[in-house]
Amino acid sequence: MAKSRSPKNTLRLTGPDSLPAENDFKALFAKHWQISKEFTLAVAEAMPAESYDFKPNPEEMSFGELMIHIAKSNSDAFSDVGGTEVLAQP
């Protein structure tokens, strides 16, 4: 005999409570952005300064160039959305 699920354990996929509110999206995006920021900074800090010129092959960006690329992409995206100045490239 199969066990029946109680209503509290059932995932509801339709109806107004299943649709995230705009603020939920903003909160989820901010949480994801914070996790991405922490991860990127941890990777940047883990790489020794003398290895920032490392390239997996000649056609690729160096590690340092990749970090600048990520920062510039973020700055460009946020300036577009927020109407702020783009950060100066180092």
C-alpha positions as semicolon CSV with decimal commas, in nm:
position;residue;x (nm);y (nm);z (nm)
1;M;0,000;0,000;0,000
2;A;0,142;0,338;-0,102
3;K;0,169;0,612;0,156
4;S;-0,036;0,919;0,084
5;R;0,132;1,253;0,119
6;S;-0,007;1,502;0,360
7;P;-0,097;1,840;0,205
8;K;0,187;2,014;0,390
9;N;0,443;1,797;0,205
10;T;0,298;1,859;-0,141
11;L;0,465;2,106;-0,373
12;R;0,211;2,339;-0,524
13;L;0,302;2,450;-0,877
14;T;0,000;2,659;-0,969
15;G;-0,180;2,949;-0,817
16;P;-0,073;3,290;-0,695
17;D;0,147;3,160;-0,410
18;S;0,375;2,977;-0,656
19;L;0,469;3,290;-0,851
20;P;0,761;3,482;-0,700
21;A;0,693;3,845;-0,628
22;E;0,921;4,107;-0,784
23;N;1,087;4,161;-0,446
24;D;1,158;3,788;-0,421
25;F;1,342;3,804;-0,754
26;K;1,543;4,102;-0,636
27;A;1,629;3,923;-0,311
28;L;1,731;3,605;-0,495
29;F;1,940;3,805;-0,742
30;A;2,111;3,997;-0,461
31;K;2,183;3,671;-0,276
32;H;2,326;3,512;-0,593
33;W;2,533;3,823;-0,664
34;Q;2,675;3,820;-0,310
35;I;2,773;3,452;-0,339
36;S;2,934;3,518;-0,678
37;K;3,122;3,817;-0,535
38;E;3,253;3,615;-0,239
39;F;3,361;3,328;-0,465
40;T;3,536;3,557;-0,716
41;L;3,720;3,744;-0,442
42;A;3,825;3,417;-0,277
43;V;3,966;3,291;-0,608
44;A;4,146;3,622;-0,670
45;E;4,296;3,618;-0,321
46;A;4,400;3,252;-0,350
47;M;4,606;3,319;-0,664
48;P;4,956;3,438;-0,574
49;A;5,028;3,787;-0,706
50;E;5,323;3,659;-0,909
51;S;5,084;3,422;-1,094
52;Y;4,840;3,686;-1,218
53;D;5,018;3,672;-1,555
54;F;4,943;3,299;-1,589
55;K;4,774;3,199;-1,917
56;P;4,653;2,844;-1,981
57;N;4,760;2,898;-2,344
58;P;4,874;3,199;-2,552
59;E;4,526;3,266;-2,695
60;E;4,359;3,299;-2,353
61;M;4,343;3,595;-2,116
62;S;4,581;3,588;-1,823
63;F;4,433;3,537;-1,477
64;G;4,475;3,908;-1,404
65;E;4,314;4,006;-1,734
66;L;4,022;3,777;-1,653
67;M;3,974;3,943;-1,313
68;I;3,973;4,286;-1,483
69;H;3,728;4,155;-1,745
70;I;3,488;4,034;-1,473
71;A;3,511;4,366;-1,286
72;K;3,459;4,569;-1,605
73;S;3,161;4,358;-1,711
74;N;3,001;4,406;-1,370
75;S;3,072;4,779;-1,372
76;D;2,927;4,819;-1,722
77;A;2,613;4,621;-1,634
78;F;2,549;4,813;-1,314
79;S;2,613;5,150;-1,474
80;D;2,358;5,064;-1,744
81;V;2,097;4,959;-1,490
82;G;2,171;5,216;-1,223
83;G;2,263;5,510;-1,440
84;T;2,599;5,549;-1,268
85;E;2,951;5,608;-1,397
86;V;3,152;5,312;-1,521
87;L;3,456;5,240;-1,303
88;A;3,794;5,333;-1,447
89;Q;3,994;5,037;-1,573
90;P;4,322;4,984;-1,384
